[in-house]
Amino acid sequence: MNSWARLALGATTTGAAAIAYGAGVERRRWTLREATLPVLAPGTRPLRILHISDLHLTPTQHSKQRWVADLAGLEPDLVVNTGDNLAHPRSVPTVVAALGPLMHLPGLFVFGSNDYFGPTPKNPTRYLTGRRSAPDGEPLPWRDLRAALVERGWHDATHARLTLDVAGVSLAAAGVDDPHLGLDRYDRVAGPVGGEHGLRLGLTHSPEPRVLDAFAADGYDLVMAGHTHGGQLRVPGVGAVVTNCGIDRSRARGASRWGVHTWLHVSAGLGTSPWAPVRFACPPEASLLTLVPRPEQAKAAAAAPASAAADVG
C-alpha cells in the first residue's frame, strides 16, 4: 500500500470513528454548563436562571427526559426555555414529563421552528453552507404544548412584554417568535422598558443580529437564545464550523457581549434532529446562569464571564 492509500485509509478510519463517537456517545453526554454574568442592576440580589433549549424530544428518549427532570434539584429562581422542544407528533407528553418537576418554578418560554414543524431529512451541505429552506415537515402540536406550559404557570413571552417578581427581583421580559422562520415582529414589543427593574430580559429562539440589535437598542440587559446547537460539530481548537444563523461562529455557544450594555447567552441545546443524531466536541447541555449586579465602572462591566462545564448525572 502506497503512502497516499495509507493516508486515505487513515482519514476514512478517523472520520468513521469520530462519527461513531458523536452518534453513540457524545450526543448522550448530558452536561450542565455554568456561568456568572454581571447583568443585574446595582444593588440587586443574585438570581439563578436555568436555560433549557433545543430538546428535540422524541417519545423514546427516556435518558434525556430523566436528566432534564433531575435539573429541578438545582432549585433555580427562574427557568427559561428558548424553543425547539418537539421532534415528533407525539412528543408533547414527553416534553411535559421532562419539564414537569421544574414547573413549580417561575418560567418563561418562546418557541422555535421545530415546535411548529417536524424535522425532515436534508442535504447536510445546505447546513454546512448556511443555506436555508422553507419548513416542509408535518405540523406539530405546538398549541397543545403551549397550553400545557401555560396551564402549569409558565409565561409565553412570544411578542409579549411581561413583568414578574422572581425571588424578590423585579424582572421585565419580552420575546419574539422564531426569527429563523421570519416570524419575529419586534415592533410588537419595541420600546425602552420603563420603571425600575433588577433585570431586563429578552428571549428569542434564533439569535439573529437584527433581533439582538433591537433588544440592545431598547436597553435589555440579557438576551437568551438557542437554535445553534453550539455548532453541533465543533473542531477542537477552532470551535463551531457553522451557526445556522446570522451570528458569528465565536458566539455559537455560551455568553458574549452584544454592544456596550447587553449580554447574549446562547445555549448549545440538548438535542439534535432525528435525521442528524451526531454531536462532536459539543455535548448536549443545559445552562445554569448566576446573574450578579453589573459593576458600576464601564471597564469592569466589560470583563469576561467566569464559566465552566461539568457533567451531571
C-alpha positions as CSV (number, residue, x, y, z in Angstrom):
1,M,0.0,0.0,0.0
2,N,1.5,3.3,-1.0
3,S,1.6,6.4,1.2
4,W,-1.4,8.1,-0.4
5,A,-3.5,5.0,0.1
6,R,-2.5,4.7,3.7
7,L,-3.3,8.4,4.2
8,A,-6.7,8.0,2.7
9,L,-7.4,4.9,4.8
10,G,-6.3,6.7,7.9
11,A,-8.5,9.7,7.2
12,T,-11.5,7.4,6.5
13,T,-11.0,5.4,9.6
14,T,-10.6,8.5,11.8
15,G,-13.7,10.0,10.3
16,A,-15.7,6.9,10.8
17,A,-14.5,6.7,14.5
18,A,-15.5,10.3,15.1
19,I,-19.0,9.8,13.6
20,A,-19.4,6.7,15.7
21,Y,-18.4,8.5,18.9
22,G,-20.5,11.5,18.1
23,A,-23.6,9.4,17.4
24,G,-23.1,6.7,20.1
25,V,-21.5,8.6,23.0
26,E,-21.4,12.4,22.8
27,R,-25.0,13.1,21.9
28,R,-26.0,11.4,25.2
29,R,-23.3,13.0,27.4
30,W,-25.7,15.4,29.2
31,T,-23.8,18.4,30.5
32,L,-24.5,21.3,32.8
33,R,-22.7,24.4,31.8
34,E,-22.4,27.2,34.4
35,A,-21.6,30.9,34.0
36,T,-21.7,34.0,36.1
37,L,-22.9,37.1,34.3
38,P,-22.8,40.7,35.6
39,V,-26.1,41.9,34.2
40,L,-28.3,42.9,37.1
41,A,-28.9,46.5,38.3
42,P,-26.5,47.6,41.0
43,G,-27.8,46.5,44.5
44,T,-29.9,43.6,43.1
45,R,-29.6,40.2,44.8
46,P,-28.2,37.5,42.6
47,L,-30.5,35.4,40.5
48,R,-30.0,31.8,39.2
49,I,-31.6,31.1,35.8
50,L,-31.8,27.6,34.3
51,H,-31.6,27.9,30.5
52,I,-33.1,25.0,28.5
53,S,-33.2,24.9,24.8
54,D,-33.5,22.6,21.7
55,L,-34.7,19.5,23.5
56,H,-35.8,17.9,20.2
57,L,-37.5,15.2,22.2
58,T,-39.0,12.1,20.8
59,P,-41.2,9.7,22.9
60,T,-38.3,7.1,23.2
61,Q,-35.6,9.4,24.6
62,H,-36.0,8.4,28.2
63,S,-32.5,9.2,29.3
64,K,-32.7,12.8,28.2
65,Q,-36.2,13.1,29.8
66,R,-34.9,11.8,33.2
67,W,-31.8,14.1,33.1
68,V,-33.9,17.2,32.4
69,A,-36.4,16.3,35.1
70,D,-33.5,15.9,37.6
71,L,-32.4,19.5,36.9
72,A,-35.2,20.5,39.4
73,G,-32.7,19.6,42.1
74,L,-30.7,22.7,41.2
75,E,-33.6,24.8,42.5
76,P,-33.1,27.8,40.2
77,D,-35.0,31.0,40.7
78,L,-36.3,31.0,37.1
79,V,-36.4,28.6,34.1
80,V,-36.1,30.0,30.6
81,N,-36.9,27.7,27.6
82,T,-35.9,29.1,24.2
83,G,-37.7,26.6,22.0
84,D,-37.4,23.6,19.7
85,N,-38.8,21.2,22.2
86,L,-40.6,18.8,19.9
87,A,-39.2,16.3,17.3
88,H,-42.3,14.0,16.9
89,P,-46.1,14.5,16.7
90,R,-46.5,12.5,19.9
91,S,-43.8,14.3,21.9
92,V,-45.9,16.7,23.9
93,P,-46.4,14.3,26.9
94,T,-42.7,13.5,26.8
95,V,-41.7,17.2,27.0
96,V,-44.3,17.9,29.8
97,A,-42.9,14.9,31.7
98,A,-39.3,16.1,31.4
99,L,-40.2,19.7,32.4
100,G,-42.8,18.8,34.9
101,P,-40.6,18.8,38.0
102,L,-39.4,22.3,37.0
103,M,-42.9,23.7,36.6
104,H,-43.4,24.7,40.2
105,L,-40.8,27.4,39.5
106,P,-41.4,30.6,37.6
107,G,-40.8,30.0,33.8
108,L,-40.7,31.8,30.5
109,F,-40.7,30.4,27.0
110,V,-40.7,31.1,23.3
111,F,-40.9,28.6,20.5
112,G,-38.7,27.6,17.6
113,S,-39.2,26.2,14.2
114,N,-39.2,22.6,15.4
115,D,-42.1,23.3,17.8
116,Y,-44.1,24.2,14.7
117,F,-42.9,21.8,12.1
118,G,-41.4,18.3,12.3
119,P,-37.8,17.6,11.3
120,T,-37.2,16.2,7.8
121,P,-34.1,14.7,6.2
122,K,-32.0,17.4,4.4
123,N,-28.8,17.5,2.4
124,P,-26.1,18.2,5.1
125,T,-24.3,20.5,2.7
126,R,-27.2,23.0,3.0
127,Y,-26.5,23.2,6.7
128,L,-22.7,23.5,6.3
129,T,-23.0,26.3,3.8
130,G,-25.6,28.2,5.8
131,R,-28.3,27.8,3.1
132,R,-31.9,27.9,4.5
133,S,-35.0,26.3,3.2
134,A,-38.7,26.7,4.0
135,P,-40.0,24.3,6.6
136,D,-41.5,21.2,4.9
137,G,-42.1,18.9,7.9
138,E,-45.5,17.9,9.2
139,P,-47.2,20.4,11.5
140,L,-46.5,19.7,15.2
141,P,-49.0,20.1,18.1
142,W,-47.4,23.3,19.4
143,R,-50.7,24.6,20.7
144,D,-51.1,21.6,22.9
145,L,-47.6,22.2,24.3
146,R,-48.2,25.9,24.8
147,A,-51.5,25.1,26.7
148,A,-49.7,22.6,28.9
149,L,-46.9,25.1,29.8
150,V,-49.2,28.0,30.5
151,E,-51.6,25.8,32.5
152,R,-48.7,24.9,34.8
153,G,-47.9,28.6,35.3
154,W,-45.1,29.4,32.8
155,H,-45.4,32.5,30.7
156,D,-45.4,32.6,26.9
157,A,-43.1,35.6,26.1
158,T,-43.8,35.5,22.4
159,H,-44.5,39.0,21.2
160,A,-45.4,39.9,24.8
161,R,-43.9,42.3,27.4
162,L,-44.1,40.9,30.9
163,T,-43.2,42.0,34.4
164,L,-42.5,39.3,37.0
165,D,-41.3,39.2,40.6
166,V,-38.7,36.5,40.7
167,A,-37.2,35.8,44.2
168,G,-37.9,39.4,45.2
169,V,-36.3,40.8,42.0
170,S,-38.4,42.8,39.5
171,L,-37.9,41.3,36.1
172,A,-39.1,42.9,32.8
173,A,-39.2,40.3,29.9
174,A,-40.1,40.4,26.3
175,G,-39.7,37.9,23.5
176,V,-40.3,37.3,19.8
177,D,-41.4,34.4,17.6
178,D,-38.7,32.4,15.8
179,P,-36.6,34.7,13.5
180,H,-35.3,31.6,11.7
181,L,-38.7,31.3,10.1
182,G,-39.1,35.1,9.7
183,L,-41.9,35.1,12.3
184,D,-40.3,37.8,14.6
185,R,-42.3,41.0,14.9
186,Y,-40.2,43.1,17.2
187,D,-42.4,46.1,16.6
188,R,-45.0,44.4,18.8
189,V,-42.6,44.6,21.9
190,A,-40.5,47.6,20.8
191,G,-39.6,50.5,23.1
192,P,-37.4,51.0,26.2
193,V,-38.6,49.3,29.3
194,G,-40.0,51.8,31.8
195,G,-39.7,51.6,35.6
196,E,-37.1,50.3,37.9
197,H,-36.2,46.6,37.3
198,G,-33.4,44.4,38.5
199,L,-33.2,42.6,35.1
200,R,-34.5,43.4,31.6
201,L,-34.5,40.1,29.8
202,G,-35.1,39.3,26.1
203,L,-35.9,35.9,24.6
204,T,-35.6,34.6,21.0
205,H,-35.1,31.2,19.6
206,S,-32.7,32.0,16.8
207,P,-30.1,34.7,17.8
208,E,-30.4,36.8,14.6
209,P,-28.5,40.1,14.7
210,R,-31.5,42.2,13.7
211,V,-33.3,40.9,16.9
212,L,-30.3,41.3,19.1
213,D,-29.7,44.8,17.9
214,A,-33.3,45.7,18.7
215,F,-33.2,44.3,22.2
216,A,-29.8,46.1,22.8
217,A,-31.2,49.4,21.5
218,D,-34.1,49.2,23.9
219,G,-31.6,48.6,26.8
220,Y,-32.2,45.0,27.6
221,D,-29.5,43.6,30.0
222,L,-29.5,40.0,28.8
223,V,-30.9,38.2,25.7
224,M,-31.2,34.4,25.8
225,A,-31.4,32.2,22.7
226,G,-30.8,28.7,21.4
227,H,-31.1,27.2,17.9
228,T,-27.3,26.9,17.0
229,H,-26.7,23.6,18.8
230,G,-23.4,25.2,19.6
231,G,-22.4,24.4,16.1
232,Q,-23.3,20.7,16.8
233,L,-20.0,19.7,15.1
234,R,-17.1,21.6,16.6
235,V,-13.4,21.4,15.7
236,P,-11.2,21.2,18.8
237,G,-9.2,24.4,18.9
238,V,-11.3,26.1,16.3
239,G,-14.9,25.9,17.6
240,A,-18.2,25.8,15.7
241,V,-18.0,25.3,11.9
242,V,-21.4,27.0,11.3
243,T,-24.1,28.7,13.4
244,N,-27.1,28.2,11.1
245,C,-28.0,31.8,11.7
246,G,-26.5,35.3,11.3
247,I,-24.2,35.5,14.3
248,D,-20.5,34.7,14.0
249,R,-19.1,31.4,15.0
250,S,-17.5,32.6,18.2
251,R,-20.9,33.3,19.6
252,A,-22.4,29.9,18.8
253,R,-22.3,28.7,22.4
254,G,-22.2,30.5,25.8
255,A,-22.0,34.1,26.8
256,S,-20.7,37.1,24.9
257,R,-21.2,40.9,24.8
258,W,-23.6,42.4,22.3
259,G,-22.9,46.1,22.2
260,V,-21.9,48.2,25.2
261,H,-24.6,47.2,27.6
262,T,-26.3,43.9,26.6
263,W,-25.1,40.3,27.2
264,L,-26.1,37.4,24.9
265,H,-26.3,33.8,26.1
266,V,-26.7,31.1,23.5
267,S,-27.5,27.6,24.7
268,A,-25.9,24.7,22.7
269,G,-29.1,22.8,23.5
270,L,-29.9,19.2,24.5
271,G,-30.8,17.6,21.2
272,T,-30.4,17.1,17.5
273,S,-32.6,16.4,14.6
274,P,-33.5,12.7,14.5
275,W,-32.1,12.8,11.0
276,A,-28.7,14.1,12.1
277,P,-28.1,12.4,15.5
278,V,-24.5,13.3,15.9
279,R,-22.6,15.8,18.1
280,F,-18.8,16.2,18.2
281,A,-16.8,18.3,20.7
282,C,-20.2,19.8,21.6
283,P,-22.1,17.8,24.2
284,P,-25.8,18.4,24.8
285,E,-26.2,20.9,27.6
286,A,-28.4,23.0,29.8
287,S,-27.0,26.1,31.4
288,L,-27.2,27.4,35.0
289,L,-26.6,31.1,34.9
290,T,-25.8,33.0,38.1
291,L,-26.7,36.7,37.5
292,V,-25.0,39.3,39.6
293,P,-25.0,43.1,39.7
294,R,-23.0,44.7,37.0
295,P,-20.0,46.8,38.1
296,E,-20.6,50.5,38.2
297,Q,-17.4,51.1,36.2
298,A,-17.8,50.5,32.5
299,K,-14.3,48.9,32.2
300,A,-15.2,46.4,34.9
301,A,-18.5,45.6,33.3
302,A,-16.7,44.6,30.1
303,A,-14.9,41.7,31.9
304,A,-15.5,38.2,30.5
305,P,-17.8,35.9,32.5
306,A,-16.4,33.1,34.6
307,S,-17.7,29.8,33.1
308,A,-17.2,26.1,33.4
309,A,-18.8,22.9,32.1
310,A,-19.4,19.8,34.2
311,D,-21.1,16.6,33.6
312,V,-24.1,15.9,35.8
313,G,-26.0,12.7,36.4
